Amino acid sequence: MLVALAGGVGAAKLLVGLADVLDPAEITAVVNTGDDLVLHGLHICPDIDSVTYALAGLDNKTTGWGVVGETWTVAENLRALGGVAWFQLGDRDLATHLFRTQRLNEGATLSKVTAELTAARGVATRLVPMSDDPIRTRVTLADPPDGEEAEVAFQDYFVRLAHDVAVASLRFDGAAEATAAPGVLDAISEADLVVCCPSNPIVSIGPILAVPGILDALESRRDSVVAVSPIVAGAALRGPADRLLRELGHEATALGVARLYAPWAGTLVIDEADEGLAPGVEALGMRCVVAPTVMSDAARTASLAKVVIDAL
């Protein structure tokens, strides 16, 4: 069995590759929920939905988010009415959030609802939120724009402010009191291989590690944990991971990622462009695997999945 720690788009790509080369039913993905938000009264789980849509073959590869063939009737009418429209929700995507919110209001856990949604979309891979308890990433801005609060919710930083404002610090509200979702700790302890997908180390993997018990479980399995660096040649392929690393005092390189992951990951896969950093990674006590990591097409994605599986 393989367990993956997953954020959004980068994780979704690798999980598709892993599901192509392994039995998808043998994969469990523990997904970040620190990005979740409630908008228009709806409970939205961006990372869970990105992974679900990708594994179901429904992801919009042009935008990198949302559903392929999406329509925008509700969003266009909401904008015309002067409603909150900075977080775009397509019509097909809205059906997901309506279903999730209904089931949560009926008393179902987020784990249960996620299982129902993945089953309805024919996804064989098991997706589990990191916790059924609410955990929210809160971002403190270094220099808030006029009229802006110093601390904002993650999606306000990421979408509304276009992650174009320097960050002073962040915290995972509710993490200390949360418990891992049912089965998460057992899955990690029993897995043949644990994979940390190429997700943002700070705001995608960080919230997962903040859930009590998960970091301890990973540390106890360190030699069986393989991480993939999301930083290639000093830059993130998508999103603000490189800037967040620098702004929060880390080195925005694969070596900087290695320093963050070394206590709980025994192996790091880095891109060929960063081959010169391999000795520094290994000096941290990690095994370093150098391979093409940019998942620009299906063949390269499957190739990276095989590298990860064979890394041990």
C-alpha positions in Angstrom: 0.0 0.0 0.0 1.2 3.5 -0.8 0.2 6.6 1.2 0.6 10.1 -0.3 0.7 13.5 1.4 -1.1 15.8 -1.0 -1.8 19.4 -1.6 -3.6 20.5 -4.8 -2.5 20.7 -8.5 1.1 19.3 -8.2 -0.1 16.4 -6.0 -3.0 15.7 -8.3 -0.7 15.3 -11.3 1.6 12.8 -9.4 -1.3 10.9 -8.0 -2.7 10.4 -11.6 0.7 9.0 -12.5 0.8 6.7 -9.5 -2.7 5.5 -10.3 -1.5 4.7 -13.8 1.4 2.5 -12.7 -0.2 1.0 -9.5 -3.5 -0.4 -8.6 -5.3 2.9 -7.6 -7.2 1.0 -4.9 -3.8 0.5 -3.2 -3.2 4.2 -2.8 -4.4 6.4 0.0 -4.0 10.2 -0.3 -4.0 12.3 2.8 -5.1 15.7 1.6 -4.6 19.2 3.0 -7.7 21.0 4.2 -6.0 24.1 5.5 -7.1 25.9 2.3 -10.8 25.1 2.9 -13.3 27.9 3.2 -16.9 28.7 3.6 -18.3 31.0 0.9 -21.9 31.7 0.0 -22.7 29.3 2.8 -20.9 26.5 1.0 -18.1 24.3 2.4 -15.3 24.4 -0.3 -12.3 22.0 -0.2 -10.0 23.2 -3.0 -7.2 20.6 -2.6 -9.6 17.6 -2.2 -11.6 18.8 -5.2 -8.5 19.3 -7.4 -7.2 15.8 -6.6 -10.7 14.3 -7.1 -11.3 16.0 -10.4 -7.8 14.9 -11.7 -8.2 11.3 -10.7 -11.7 11.3 -12.3 -10.4 12.8 -15.5 -12.5 15.9 -15.0 -9.7 18.4 -14.3 -9.4 21.5 -16.4 -5.8 21.3 -17.7 -5.9 24.7 -19.2 -6.6 26.6 -16.0 -5.0 24.1 -13.7 -8.1 24.2 -11.4 -11.8 23.5 -11.7 -13.7 21.2 -14.0 -13.2 20.7 -17.7 -16.0 21.9 -19.9 -17.2 24.2 -17.1 -19.9 26.8 -17.5 -20.2 30.0 -15.5 -23.9 31.0 -15.5 -24.2 31.3 -11.7 -20.9 33.2 -11.4 -21.8 35.6 -14.2 -25.2 36.4 -12.7 -23.7 36.7 -9.2 -21.2 39.2 -10.5 -23.9 41.2 -12.3 -25.8 41.4 -9.0 -22.8 42.8 -7.2 -22.2 39.6 -5.2 -18.8 38.3 -3.9 -17.2 36.9 -7.0 -13.4 37.0 -6.4 -13.4 33.2 -5.8 -14.8 31.8 -9.0 -17.1 28.8 -8.8 -18.2 27.2 -12.0 -21.6 25.6 -12.3 -20.4 22.0 -12.3 -18.0 22.8 -9.4 -20.9 24.3 -7.5 -22.7 20.9 -7.5 -19.8 19.4 -5.5 -20.0 22.1 -2.9 -23.7 22.0 -2.6 -23.6 18.2 -2.1 -20.8 18.5 0.5 -22.5 21.2 2.4 -25.8 19.3 2.5 -24.1 16.2 3.8 -22.1 18.0 6.4 -25.3 19.8 7.6 -26.9 16.3 7.9 -24.1 15.3 10.3 -21.7 13.4 8.0 -18.0 13.8 8.6 -15.8 15.3 6.0 -14.1 11.9 5.5 -17.5 10.3 4.8 -18.5 13.0 2.4 -15.2 12.8 0.6 -15.6 9.1 0.2 -19.1 9.6 -1.2 -17.9 12.2 -3.7 -15.0 10.1 -4.9 -17.2 7.0 -5.3 -19.8 9.0 -7.3 -17.0 10.1 -9.7 -15.5 6.6 -10.1 -12.3 7.4 -8.2 -10.7 4.1 -6.9 -7.9 5.9 -4.9 -8.9 6.5 -1.3 -8.9 10.2 -0.5 -8.9 11.2 3.1 -8.8 14.7 4.6 -6.0 15.2 7.0 -8.6 15.8 9.7 -12.4 16.0 10.0 -11.9 18.9 12.4 -11.7 22.4 10.9 -8.2 23.7 10.4 -7.6 26.9 8.6 -4.4 28.4 7.4 -4.1 32.1 8.4 -1.6 34.4 6.8 -0.1 37.5 8.4 0.9 40.0 5.7 4.2 41.8 6.0 2.8 45.1 4.6 -1.0 45.0 4.4 -2.5 47.1 1.6 -4.6 50.0 2.6 -7.9 48.8 4.2 -6.6 45.2 4.6 -6.4 43.4 7.9 -2.9 42.3 8.9 -4.1 38.6 9.1 -6.2 37.1 6.4 -7.6 33.7 5.5 -5.5 31.7 3.1 -7.8 32.1 0.1 -7.9 35.8 0.6 -4.2 35.9 0.3 -4.0 33.3 -2.5 -6.9 34.3 -4.7 -8.3 37.7 -3.7 -4.9 39.3 -3.3 -3.4 37.0 -6.0 -0.6 35.9 -3.5 1.1 39.2 -4.5 1.7 40.5 -1.0 4.7 39.6 1.2 4.0 37.3 4.1 5.4 37.8 7.6 4.1 34.6 9.2 1.3 32.0 9.1 -0.4 29.7 11.5 -2.8 26.7 11.2 -5.8 27.7 13.3 -7.4 24.7 15.0 -4.5 22.3 14.3 -3.4 21.9 17.9 -6.9 20.8 19.0 -7.6 18.6 15.9 -7.2 14.9 15.5 -6.2 13.0 12.4 -9.1 11.7 10.3 -10.0 8.1 10.9 -7.5 5.7 9.3 -4.8 8.3 8.6 -2.3 7.3 11.2 -2.9 3.6 10.6 -2.4 4.0 6.9 0.9 5.8 7.4 2.2 3.2 9.8 1.1 0.3 7.6 2.2 1.7 4.2 4.9 0.1 2.2 5.8 3.5 0.9 4.9 7.0 1.9 5.2 9.7 -0.8 5.2 13.4 -0.1 3.9 14.9 -3.4 5.5 18.0 -5.0 3.2 20.4 -3.1 3.9 23.7 -1.4 6.0 22.7 1.7 4.7 25.7 3.7 0.9 25.8 3.1 0.1 22.4 1.6 2.3 20.0 3.5 2.8 22.2 6.6 -0.9 21.9 7.7 -0.8 18.1 7.4 2.3 17.9 9.6 0.6 20.2 12.1 -2.1 17.7 12.8 -1.1 15.9 16.1 0.3 12.5 15.5 1.0 12.7 11.8 4.6 14.1 12.1 5.4 11.4 14.8 4.0 8.7 12.5 6.2 9.9 9.6 9.3 10.2 11.7 8.9 6.6 12.8 8.7 5.6 9.1 11.4 8.0 7.9 13.3 5.4 5.8 10.1 4.6 3.9 9.2 8.2 3.1 10.1 9.6 -0.3 9.4 13.3 -1.0 9.5 15.1 -4.4 10.8 18.6 -4.4 8.3 21.2 -5.7 11.1 23.6 -6.3 13.0 23.3 -9.6 16.0 25.5 -10.4 15.1 27.8 -7.6 11.5 28.4 -8.6 8.1 26.9 -8.1 6.4 25.6 -11.2 3.1 27.0 -10.0 2.0 29.2 -7.1 4.0 31.1 -4.5 6.0 28.3 -2.9 9.4 29.8 -3.8 8.4 33.3 -2.5 6.9 31.9 0.7 10.0 29.9 1.4 12.1 33.1 1.1 9.8 35.3 3.0 9.6 32.9 5.9 13.4 32.5 6.1 14.1 29.4 4.1 16.1 28.8 1.0 14.0 28.6 -2.1 15.8 25.7 -3.6 15.5 21.9 -3.5 18.1 22.0 -0.8 15.9 24.3 1.2 13.1 21.8 0.8 15.4 19.1 2.0 16.2 21.0 5.2 12.5 21.2 6.0 11.8 17.5 5.2 15.0 15.8 6.5 13.6 15.0 10.0 10.8 12.8 8.5 11.7 11.9 4.9 14.6 9.6 4.2 14.7 10.2 0.4 14.2 13.3 -1.7 13.7 13.3 -5.5 15.1 16.4 -7.1 15.1 17.6 -10.7 18.0 17.1 -13.1 18.4 20.9 -13.1 19.3 20.7 -9.5 21.8 17.8 -9.7 24.5 20.0 -8.2 22.5 20.2 -5.0 22.5 16.5 -4.5 25.7 16.4 -2.2 24.1 19.0 0.0 20.9 17.0 0.3 22.8 13.9 1.1 24.9 15.7 3.8 21.6 16.1 5.6 21.3 12.3 5.9 18.8 12.0 3.1 19.2 9.8 0.0 18.9 12.0 -3.1 17.5 10.7 -6.4 18.0 12.9 -9.5 15.4 12.6 -12.2 13.1 14.7 -14.5 10.4 15.9 -12.2 8.5 18.4 -14.5 5.2 16.6 -15.3 4.5 18.3 -18.6 2.7 15.3 -20.2 1.3 11.9 -19.3 4.5 10.0 -20.2 6.7 12.2 -18.0 4.1 12.0 -15.2 4.1 8.2 -15.3 7.9 8.2 -15.5 8.2 10.3 -12.3 5.7 8.0 -10.6 7.9 5.0 -11.4 11.0 6.9 -10.1 9.2 7.6 -6.8 8.1 4.0 -6.4 11.6 2.7 -7.2 13.3 5.3 -5.0 13.7 2.9 -2.1 
